[in-house]
Amino acid sequence: MAILAALSGFLRPPDCLACGAVGAWPCCSVCLPPEPAGPGPWRLAADPSVTLWTLGLYGDALRAAVLAGKLRGQAAALAALGRRLGALLLAAGVGADLVTWIAARPARGLPRDHARQVASGVAAALDLPLVDLLAPASGRDLGRARSRSRSARVADGAAPADPIGFRERNRIDTVPARPPPRVRYRLNGGRVLLVDDVATTGGTLAGAATALRRAGARQVEAAVLGASSGAFGPPVPEPGPLARSPRRGPP
């Protein structure tokens, strides 16, 4: 067992990905509290008919952990965060028949299966099948185009640096929307939980949800690790006189 622990530590640093706290991989309880205010439900701003679930706003410690999984070769961290999200959804009573994810085209010949890693953790926590329903969308990569556009504006002095990305929604009209993905199979009803790593405006999730409904899904809900404030519509009201008042984003 000691040898296995040593090998695990060599292959996967055991420290918190956000603050470096020892033995707290992927995130310590300070950076990502074990019992946040709640993962939702919220309405997706780009399509209020879609319910959105998330660990929280995409910033600070959560952003650091997600970027470590995406850019520092720690795909297992994305799966671990996905299991964390799935456990919260299970506690919230989310109902679904299967889990799928937003597929991305390879970049420079390298696969980008970040959303699949997250979805695998969510599906494992919910004990649901993980199904490859969506083919990658054609056209420009919306996230990469936004990143280049923002970098150019910062370099020109037209805008201050915005590393968290909360102001992305103020310039959404400067980048053309990517066509929705193609659904590989027809669906005979059923409830689909659609997973991605991050939601900036929610447009990609909205397009995929529409495609899934057109393919026969009866209900589509979305779950992401983190979401920028522009992706949130108001919370889904609870039944009864104590329904939550509308607000944007998690508390």
Backbone bond lengths (Angstrom), bond angles and torsions (degrees), N, CA, C in turn:
res aa  C-N    CA-C-N  psi(-1)  N-CA   C-N-CA  omega(-1)  CA-C   N-CA-C  phi
1 M - - - 1.456 - - 1.519 111.60 -
2 A 1.352 116.51 -35.68 1.461 119.74 179.13 1.509 110.78 -64.58
3 I 1.352 116.44 -38.03 1.472 120.17 178.89 1.518 110.06 -65.28
4 L 1.343 117.33 -42.85 1.466 120.94 178.81 1.517 111.06 -62.34
5 A 1.337 117.54 -40.99 1.461 121.07 178.80 1.519 111.01 -64.17
6 A 1.339 115.61 -40.39 1.464 119.09 179.30 1.518 111.05 -65.21
7 L 1.335 116.64 -43.77 1.462 120.03 178.31 1.514 111.29 -63.49
8 S 1.341 116.68 -40.13 1.468 120.62 178.92 1.517 110.55 -62.03
9 G 1.332 117.15 -42.97 1.455 120.05 178.77 1.505 112.79 -65.68
10 F 1.349 116.36 -32.10 1.463 119.79 178.33 1.516 111.36 -71.04
11 L 1.336 116.28 -42.21 1.459 120.49 -177.91 1.517 111.91 -78.25
12 R 1.337 117.79 -28.63 1.452 121.59 -176.45 1.525 108.63 -138.95
13 P 1.318 118.23 106.94 1.470 119.53 179.91 1.521 110.48 -52.56
14 P 1.360 118.34 132.10 1.465 120.99 -174.52 1.522 113.83 -82.89
15 D 1.327 117.98 9.28 1.459 120.92 -174.16 1.522 111.17 -94.00
16 C 1.334 115.70 159.59 1.465 121.74 175.11 1.520 109.46 -59.97
17 L 1.314 116.88 129.66 1.462 121.17 -177.23 1.523 112.73 -70.29
18 A 1.315 117.06 -17.26 1.467 119.94 -177.81 1.528 112.60 -94.33
19 C 1.332 117.02 -48.22 1.467 119.44 -174.47 1.511 113.57 -115.79
20 G 1.345 118.17 -8.80 1.445 120.95 179.13 1.511 114.94 84.42
21 A 1.320 118.60 9.23 1.467 120.69 178.34 1.524 110.32 -57.37
22 V 1.315 116.52 132.52 1.458 121.75 -173.79 1.527 110.80 -68.06
23 G 1.330 115.00 137.06 1.455 121.02 174.39 1.509 114.87 67.39
24 A 1.335 118.07 28.10 1.470 120.64 -175.38 1.523 111.72 -126.90
25 W 1.330 117.58 30.77 1.462 121.57 -179.78 1.534 110.02 -68.58
26 P 1.342 121.08 141.97 1.467 125.49 -2.65 1.525 113.70 -83.81
27 C 1.338 118.27 -22.12 1.461 121.30 179.09 1.519 109.31 -144.66
28 C 1.334 116.63 137.79 1.454 119.93 177.43 1.531 110.03 -76.10
29 S 1.321 116.31 169.07 1.462 121.08 -176.64 1.527 112.31 -70.68
30 V 1.337 117.18 -17.64 1.467 119.93 176.74 1.517 110.23 -77.97
31 C 1.341 115.76 -45.98 1.470 119.66 -178.68 1.522 112.10 -72.52
32 L 1.312 117.36 -36.17 1.463 121.21 178.76 1.516 107.67 -136.52
33 P 1.339 117.47 89.39 1.475 120.97 -174.83 1.516 111.45 -53.78
34 P 1.332 117.24 142.98 1.463 119.99 -177.81 1.522 113.55 -67.42
35 E 1.335 117.36 -22.18 1.461 120.36 -179.81 1.529 109.67 -130.70
36 P 1.341 117.22 76.51 1.465 119.07 178.74 1.520 111.35 -66.98
37 A 1.328 115.61 174.96 1.465 120.17 -176.34 1.523 111.63 -60.26
38 G 1.298 117.59 -22.16 1.455 119.70 178.19 1.514 111.10 144.88
39 P 1.342 117.27 145.87 1.465 120.74 -177.62 1.518 113.72 -83.94
40 G 1.307 118.33 0.27 1.452 122.26 -176.82 1.530 108.45 142.27
41 P 1.308 117.24 -158.28 1.464 127.23 6.47 1.530 113.12 -85.25
42 W 1.355 114.42 149.45 1.457 123.08 175.16 1.520 108.27 -125.07
43 R 1.298 116.33 163.00 1.456 120.24 171.58 1.522 108.29 -93.30
44 L 1.318 116.29 139.71 1.455 121.28 177.17 1.524 108.63 -74.08
45 A 1.327 117.32 126.20 1.461 120.09 -175.93 1.523 111.79 -60.29
46 A 1.317 117.63 -37.70 1.470 120.73 -177.77 1.515 112.80 -73.87
47 D 1.328 117.70 -18.13 1.466 122.41 177.56 1.522 107.35 -157.94
48 P 1.324 118.61 91.66 1.475 121.33 -175.50 1.514 114.70 -60.49
49 S 1.329 118.35 -12.18 1.464 119.65 177.17 1.532 111.53 -77.00
50 V 1.336 116.84 -11.73 1.467 121.68 -179.33 1.528 109.09 -98.30
51 T 1.322 116.66 127.99 1.460 121.64 175.90 1.523 109.26 -83.32
52 L 1.326 116.48 134.89 1.462 122.92 -177.87 1.526 109.79 -113.40
53 W 1.333 115.43 133.55 1.460 123.20 174.96 1.524 108.74 -121.74
54 T 1.321 118.42 144.35 1.464 120.55 -178.59 1.524 110.56 -160.75
55 L 1.340 115.46 156.32 1.456 120.24 173.73 1.525 111.54 -69.04
56 G 1.333 117.25 -26.68 1.459 119.55 179.80 1.510 112.01 158.79
57 L 1.331 115.71 -171.77 1.458 121.58 177.58 1.518 110.21 -65.15
58 Y 1.317 115.85 141.58 1.459 121.06 -178.53 1.525 109.37 -80.88
59 G 1.307 115.73 90.94 1.450 120.99 179.73 1.505 110.46 -168.98
60 D 1.335 116.02 167.78 1.447 123.30 174.36 1.532 111.67 53.01
61 A 1.331 116.96 -126.23 1.459 120.90 -172.47 1.526 112.20 -64.61
62 L 1.313 117.76 -41.24 1.460 120.26 -179.16 1.521 110.21 -63.09
63 R 1.314 117.37 -41.82 1.469 121.07 177.80 1.527 110.64 -62.43
64 A 1.331 116.95 -43.25 1.456 120.52 179.66 1.522 111.50 -60.69
65 A 1.323 116.71 -41.53 1.457 120.72 -179.77 1.526 111.30 -67.61
66 V 1.324 117.37 -43.09 1.470 120.62 179.83 1.524 110.29 -64.56
67 L 1.323 117.27 -43.97 1.467 120.16 -179.71 1.524 111.35 -65.43
68 A 1.325 117.58 -33.22 1.459 119.82 175.71 1.528 110.29 -62.40
69 G 1.316 116.18 -40.79 1.451 119.73 178.09 1.515 112.98 -67.82
70 K 1.338 116.79 -35.75 1.458 120.80 -175.32 1.531 112.71 -85.64
71 L 1.318 117.18 -38.37 1.462 120.32 -170.03 1.523 113.97 -109.89
72 R 1.326 117.44 -16.64 1.456 120.04 -177.81 1.522 112.60 -111.24
73 G 1.328 115.17 21.61 1.448 120.10 172.81 1.518 115.53 67.74
74 Q 1.329 117.75 26.07 1.460 120.42 179.55 1.525 109.92 -108.91
75 A 1.315 114.98 64.83 1.461 119.53 -179.35 1.522 111.47 -58.92
76 A 1.334 117.20 -31.31 1.465 119.85 179.88 1.518 111.40 -62.88
77 A 1.334 117.16 -27.52 1.461 119.65 177.84 1.520 110.66 -66.46
78 L 1.330 117.01 -37.73 1.459 120.27 177.76 1.528 110.41 -64.28
79 A 1.329 117.00 -40.69 1.460 120.01 178.18 1.527 110.66 -65.97
80 A 1.345 116.62 -38.90 1.466 119.59 179.06 1.525 111.30 -65.94
81 L 1.334 116.80 -41.75 1.460 120.05 176.20 1.529 110.54 -66.11
82 G 1.333 116.17 -34.20 1.463 119.65 175.73 1.518 111.59 -63.63
83 R 1.336 117.21 -39.65 1.470 119.48 176.73 1.520 110.45 -65.03
84 R 1.320 116.49 -35.23 1.476 120.19 176.90 1.527 109.66 -63.38
85 L 1.318 116.43 -45.64 1.460 120.79 178.28 1.522 110.38 -63.39
86 G 1.341 117.08 -43.89 1.457 120.46 -179.91 1.514 112.62 -62.07
87 A 1.337 117.27 -37.27 1.463 120.37 178.44 1.526 111.04 -64.52
88 L 1.334 116.70 -38.68 1.457 120.09 177.22 1.527 111.18 -66.86
89 L 1.324 116.55 -39.44 1.469 119.96 177.98 1.521 110.66 -65.08
90 L 1.333 116.66 -38.79 1.454 120.23 178.40 1.525 110.31 -62.46
91 A 1.341 116.12 -43.23 1.459 119.91 178.77 1.521 111.98 -65.65
92 A 1.359 116.14 -30.52 1.461 120.18 -179.88 1.519 112.61 -80.82
93 G 1.338 116.94 -7.39 1.457 120.36 177.57 1.519 114.53 81.61
94 V 1.327 117.35 29.35 1.467 120.01 178.67 1.521 109.71 -63.90
95 G 1.325 116.08 136.59 1.446 120.86 178.21 1.513 111.41 -111.36
96 A 1.327 117.58 124.63 1.459 121.95 178.23 1.517 108.62 -152.31
97 D 1.316 115.71 158.68 1.459 121.23 178.37 1.519 112.42 -102.67
98 L 1.320 116.75 -23.73 1.456 120.97 178.59 1.518 109.53 -158.84
99 V 1.325 115.38 164.03 1.467 122.83 178.76 1.516 108.49 -119.41
100 T 1.324 116.79 135.03 1.459 121.81 172.60 1.519 108.24 -134.42
101 W 1.327 117.31 179.90 1.458 120.18 -173.55 1.527 111.07 -144.19
102 I 1.331 115.30 163.62 1.463 122.14 175.70 1.519 108.53 -79.22
103 A 1.304 116.50 109.57 1.463 120.65 -178.47 1.521 109.98 -80.67
104 A 1.328 116.52 143.84 1.460 121.99 179.59 1.522 109.86 -121.16
105 R 1.316 115.78 145.67 1.456 119.86 177.03 1.522 110.22 -70.99
106 P 1.343 117.84 151.14 1.469 119.90 176.42 1.521 110.77 -59.57
107 A 1.321 116.39 147.74 1.457 122.51 175.72 1.519 108.63 -113.71
108 R 1.339 116.14 121.70 1.465 121.40 -178.21 1.526 111.59 54.10
109 G 1.324 114.59 38.52 1.454 120.28 177.21 1.508 115.19 80.51
110 L 1.341 118.47 -3.90 1.462 121.64 -178.53 1.525 109.81 -101.38
111 P 1.327 117.15 137.14 1.478 119.22 178.90 1.517 110.87 -67.74
112 R 1.316 115.98 148.34 1.465 121.43 174.87 1.520 106.91 -125.82
113 D 1.328 114.87 82.80 1.456 120.18 -175.48 1.522 111.16 -104.05
114 H 1.336 117.03 35.76 1.456 120.55 -178.16 1.522 111.58 -58.44
115 A 1.322 116.36 -46.62 1.461 119.56 -178.67 1.523 110.89 -64.53
116 R 1.325 117.24 -34.88 1.468 119.52 178.58 1.525 110.35 -66.01
117 Q 1.330 117.18 -38.49 1.465 119.75 178.16 1.528 110.55 -61.43
118 V 1.343 115.99 -45.48 1.459 120.16 178.34 1.523 109.95 -61.66
119 A 1.335 115.91 -46.38 1.467 120.79 -177.47 1.524 111.58 -61.89
120 S 1.335 117.68 -34.83 1.462 120.07 179.72 1.530 110.54 -63.50
121 G 1.352 115.83 -39.08 1.463 118.82 177.06 1.513 112.43 -68.26
122 V 1.338 116.73 -41.01 1.463 120.97 178.68 1.530 110.24 -62.26
123 A 1.338 116.15 -47.22 1.463 120.20 -178.38 1.528 111.66 -62.85
124 A 1.346 116.59 -38.73 1.461 119.91 179.51 1.527 110.66 -64.49
125 A 1.335 117.02 -42.79 1.467 120.42 -179.58 1.521 111.82 -66.08
126 L 1.332 116.93 -34.13 1.459 121.04 -178.62 1.533 112.81 -90.85
127 D 1.348 116.13 -6.18 1.464 121.40 -177.45 1.527 110.61 56.25
128 L 1.341 115.15 49.07 1.454 122.12 179.31 1.529 110.08 -120.79
129 P 1.336 118.00 154.07 1.462 119.30 176.54 1.526 111.47 -68.09
130 L 1.330 115.30 143.33 1.462 122.44 176.07 1.528 107.15 -102.36
131 V 1.336 117.00 116.26 1.460 122.03 -171.14 1.525 109.82 -120.71
132 D 1.322 116.08 130.51 1.466 122.61 179.34 1.527 108.70 -81.63
133 L 1.327 116.68 83.55 1.462 120.98 -174.36 1.529 113.41 -90.22
134 L 1.323 118.35 -30.35 1.454 121.41 -168.08 1.522 111.99 -108.85
135 A 1.326 116.05 128.41 1.459 121.62 172.20 1.522 108.50 -84.34
136 P 1.340 118.56 146.07 1.469 120.32 -178.82 1.519 111.88 -55.44
137 A 1.326 115.52 142.16 1.463 120.64 178.96 1.512 110.41 -70.14
138 S 1.324 115.93 148.92 1.456 120.80 174.36 1.521 108.84 -85.27
139 G 1.309 116.22 171.74 1.461 120.12 177.59 1.516 111.91 90.27
140 R 1.331 115.88 -174.08 1.451 122.14 -176.23 1.517 111.46 -63.78
141 D 1.335 115.81 146.40 1.451 120.84 173.20 1.513 107.42 -75.99
142 L 1.334 116.93 111.41 1.461 121.15 -172.47 1.521 111.84 -62.06
143 G 1.327 117.04 -42.55 1.450 119.49 -179.24 1.512 112.63 -64.00
144 R 1.343 117.22 -43.86 1.459 120.59 -179.31 1.518 110.56 -68.24
145 A 1.342 117.20 -36.40 1.460 119.96 178.47 1.516 110.88 -64.66
146 R 1.347 116.64 -41.70 1.455 119.83 177.72 1.522 111.44 -62.74
147 S 1.349 115.62 -40.68 1.449 119.38 -178.73 1.514 111.01 -62.91
148 R 1.342 116.87 -43.23 1.467 119.86 179.14 1.510 110.69 -66.05
149 S 1.345 116.49 -41.55 1.457 120.25 -179.44 1.511 111.07 -61.45
150 R 1.340 116.29 -44.15 1.451 120.31 -179.62 1.516 111.12 -65.09
151 S 1.346 116.76 -43.09 1.455 120.75 -179.35 1.518 111.01 -60.94
152 A 1.347 115.75 -39.36 1.457 119.24 179.76 1.519 111.34 -65.91
153 R 1.334 116.93 -40.23 1.454 119.77 -179.65 1.525 111.67 -67.64
154 V 1.338 116.57 -37.29 1.454 119.58 177.55 1.513 110.79 -66.65
155 A 1.358 116.23 -42.03 1.457 120.12 -179.98 1.524 111.31 -63.32
156 D 1.335 116.76 -34.26 1.460 120.68 -179.81 1.519 112.33 -81.59
157 G 1.334 117.18 -5.44 1.456 120.34 -177.96 1.504 113.63 79.55
158 A 1.342 116.71 12.12 1.469 119.66 -177.73 1.515 112.16 -80.54
159 A 1.327 117.12 -18.37 1.457 119.97 -178.46 1.509 109.09 -152.92
160 P 1.321 118.51 145.68 1.458 120.82 176.24 1.508 110.88 -72.88
161 A 1.322 115.35 160.42 1.458 119.83 177.65 1.526 109.90 -61.93
162 D 1.334 115.25 141.04 1.467 121.03 -178.53 1.520 107.48 -137.16
163 P 1.333 118.11 73.20 1.455 120.09 -171.94 1.509 114.63 -63.50
164 I 1.319 119.03 -26.22 1.458 120.39 -178.59 1.519 111.17 -81.19
165 G 1.334 117.75 -31.13 1.454 120.59 174.64 1.508 114.84 92.90
166 F 1.348 119.07 15.06 1.458 120.35 -178.32 1.522 112.03 -66.63
167 R 1.354 117.80 -23.17 1.461 118.98 -176.84 1.522 112.82 -93.03
168 E 1.347 117.30 8.06 1.458 119.80 178.32 1.519 111.48 -55.66
169 R 1.322 117.24 -36.22 1.460 119.72 -173.76 1.522 112.01 -66.71
170 N 1.343 118.25 -19.18 1.452 120.68 -178.21 1.523 112.43 -75.27
171 R 1.334 116.49 -10.36 1.457 118.41 -178.66 1.534 111.27 -132.91
172 I 1.319 116.79 25.94 1.448 119.85 -177.66 1.520 112.16 -60.53
173 D 1.335 117.02 -28.09 1.452 118.83 -177.34 1.521 112.05 -76.84
174 T 1.322 119.87 -4.34 1.458 121.58 -179.66 1.519 112.11 -85.85
175 V 1.336 118.93 -13.31 1.449 122.72 -179.26 1.523 108.84 -122.57
176 P 1.347 118.54 124.81 1.454 119.71 -178.56 1.520 111.80 -64.09
177 A 1.330 115.67 144.35 1.457 120.78 -179.98 1.518 110.36 -68.83
178 R 1.319 116.62 144.41 1.448 122.03 177.90 1.521 109.15 -80.97
179 P 1.341 118.29 140.92 1.469 119.51 177.24 1.519 110.45 -58.12
180 P 1.336 117.26 150.99 1.468 119.55 179.86 1.519 110.71 -67.42
181 P 1.332 117.81 157.02 1.463 120.29 179.47 1.520 111.55 -70.42
182 R 1.313 115.24 165.44 1.459 121.96 177.24 1.524 108.26 -96.95
183 V 1.330 115.98 134.77 1.460 120.99 178.33 1.523 108.62 -86.62
184 R 1.318 116.66 128.85 1.463 121.52 -173.75 1.527 113.05 -73.03
185 Y 1.335 118.17 -29.02 1.459 121.47 -173.35 1.521 110.16 -135.67
186 R 1.307 115.57 152.60 1.453 120.73 170.48 1.526 108.88 -75.98
187 L 1.321 116.07 145.94 1.455 121.95 -178.80 1.522 109.48 -114.98
188 N 1.301 115.47 140.34 1.459 120.69 178.46 1.519 108.39 -101.53
189 G 1.342 115.59 71.14 1.448 120.10 -176.42 1.522 110.29 74.24
190 G 1.310 115.96 -151.17 1.457 120.58 177.43 1.514 113.06 91.01
191 R 1.332 114.56 162.48 1.461 122.55 -178.03 1.523 108.76 -110.57
192 V 1.326 116.21 124.70 1.463 122.20 -175.64 1.521 109.24 -111.13
193 L 1.327 116.37 131.28 1.458 121.73 171.41 1.521 107.21 -101.25
194 L 1.329 115.92 114.36 1.464 123.75 -175.15 1.528 108.79 -97.09
195 V 1.331 117.25 124.64 1.459 121.95 -172.55 1.530 110.78 -117.02
196 D 1.333 115.34 140.13 1.458 122.05 170.52 1.520 107.47 -141.10
197 D 1.338 116.73 168.70 1.457 117.70 179.92 1.523 111.46 -78.06
198 V 1.346 117.26 -46.85 1.468 121.72 -176.01 1.520 108.96 -139.74
199 A 1.325 117.41 144.47 1.467 123.11 171.91 1.524 108.49 -115.27
200 T 1.331 116.44 122.02 1.460 120.97 179.15 1.524 110.44 -93.57
201 T 1.322 116.00 -58.49 1.463 120.51 175.69 1.523 111.40 -112.18
202 G 1.325 116.66 -17.91 1.456 121.30 -176.18 1.514 113.36 88.37
203 G 1.343 117.51 -0.21 1.458 119.86 -177.41 1.520 113.20 -64.38
204 T 1.323 117.40 -40.52 1.461 120.52 179.23 1.520 111.09 -64.73
205 L 1.328 116.73 -42.74 1.468 120.49 177.35 1.522 110.95 -63.05
206 A 1.332 116.53 -42.09 1.463 120.41 -179.15 1.524 110.86 -62.87
207 G 1.339 117.05 -43.21 1.456 120.27 179.11 1.515 112.14 -64.07
208 A 1.333 116.35 -41.51 1.460 119.97 179.33 1.522 110.91 -67.57
209 A 1.328 117.51 -39.08 1.464 120.65 178.89 1.529 110.72 -62.92
210 T 1.322 116.60 -41.04 1.464 119.92 177.67 1.516 110.93 -62.55
211 A 1.335 116.92 -43.28 1.462 120.44 179.40 1.522 111.34 -63.01
212 L 1.323 117.09 -39.55 1.467 120.30 179.57 1.527 111.54 -66.96
213 R 1.332 116.48 -39.76 1.466 118.97 177.93 1.523 110.57 -65.73
214 R 1.322 116.94 -40.41 1.466 119.71 178.22 1.521 111.40 -64.94
215 A 1.332 116.63 -26.88 1.470 120.78 178.51 1.521 111.84 -83.06
216 G 1.341 117.31 -2.69 1.450 120.02 173.70 1.513 116.00 118.87
217 A 1.333 118.94 -3.02 1.460 119.90 178.76 1.527 110.06 -64.13
218 R 1.313 116.42 136.53 1.464 120.37 178.79 1.515 111.67 -79.56
219 Q 1.329 117.45 -34.21 1.451 121.75 -177.93 1.521 109.09 -148.28
220 V 1.331 116.29 139.74 1.465 121.52 177.07 1.518 108.65 -130.15
221 E 1.321 117.12 125.56 1.446 122.71 171.24 1.525 107.83 -119.84
222 A 1.334 116.46 155.37 1.457 121.63 -175.56 1.521 110.38 -118.35
223 A 1.338 116.07 145.34 1.459 121.73 177.64 1.519 108.85 -139.20
224 V 1.331 116.67 131.28 1.460 122.44 179.44 1.526 108.93 -135.28
225 L 1.333 116.14 159.58 1.461 119.33 176.27 1.518 110.83 -68.85
226 G 1.334 116.59 -45.66 1.460 120.44 -179.13 1.513 110.28 -143.77
227 A 1.328 116.38 151.47 1.465 121.32 -179.57 1.521 109.27 -137.05
228 S 1.335 116.51 136.63 1.455 121.13 172.46 1.523 109.31 -71.71
229 S 1.311 115.65 158.87 1.464 119.35 -172.59 1.523 112.49 -60.94
230 G 1.328 117.84 -28.88 1.461 120.48 -179.12 1.510 114.06 -69.67
231 A 1.343 118.49 -12.09 1.464 120.95 -179.99 1.515 112.45 -84.81
232 F 1.330 118.05 -14.34 1.456 121.41 -173.56 1.523 112.27 -91.49
233 G 1.321 115.44 129.28 1.447 121.06 161.31 1.523 107.11 -92.60
234 P 1.320 118.19 -167.43 1.475 120.34 178.30 1.521 110.70 -69.75
235 P 1.335 117.66 159.13 1.463 119.74 176.15 1.515 111.82 -64.15
236 V 1.306 115.71 155.64 1.456 120.59 175.01 1.521 107.61 -73.40
237 P 1.341 118.82 122.45 1.474 120.11 -176.95 1.517 111.67 -62.75
238 E 1.307 114.76 142.06 1.461 119.99 172.64 1.532 108.59 -81.60
239 P 1.315 118.15 150.70 1.473 119.66 179.54 1.518 111.15 -67.89
240 G 1.317 115.53 150.51 1.462 119.55 175.42 1.508 112.66 97.29
241 P 1.328 117.05 176.79 1.466 121.87 -174.56 1.515 113.76 -70.59
242 L 1.348 118.01 -13.02 1.458 120.14 -177.86 1.519 111.98 -100.46
243 A 1.333 116.64 28.22 1.463 120.40 178.64 1.515 110.07 -60.71
244 R 1.338 115.14 145.28 1.456 119.58 -177.96 1.517 110.97 -67.60
245 S 1.314 117.28 144.30 1.451 121.66 175.85 1.509 109.62 -77.24
246 P 1.360 118.93 146.03 1.457 120.90 -177.61 1.520 112.04 -61.36
247 R 1.331 115.33 138.02 1.453 121.25 171.58 1.524 106.97 -154.68
248 R 1.307 118.00 165.97 1.444 120.80 -175.50 1.529 109.46 -106.37
249 G 1.317 115.54 125.87 1.441 120.87 175.68 1.504 112.73 80.39
250 P 1.334 116.29 165.42 1.453 119.99 -180.00 1.521 110.49 -64.57
251 P 1.342 118.46 157.21 1.458 121.12 179.57 1.520 110.72 -68.39
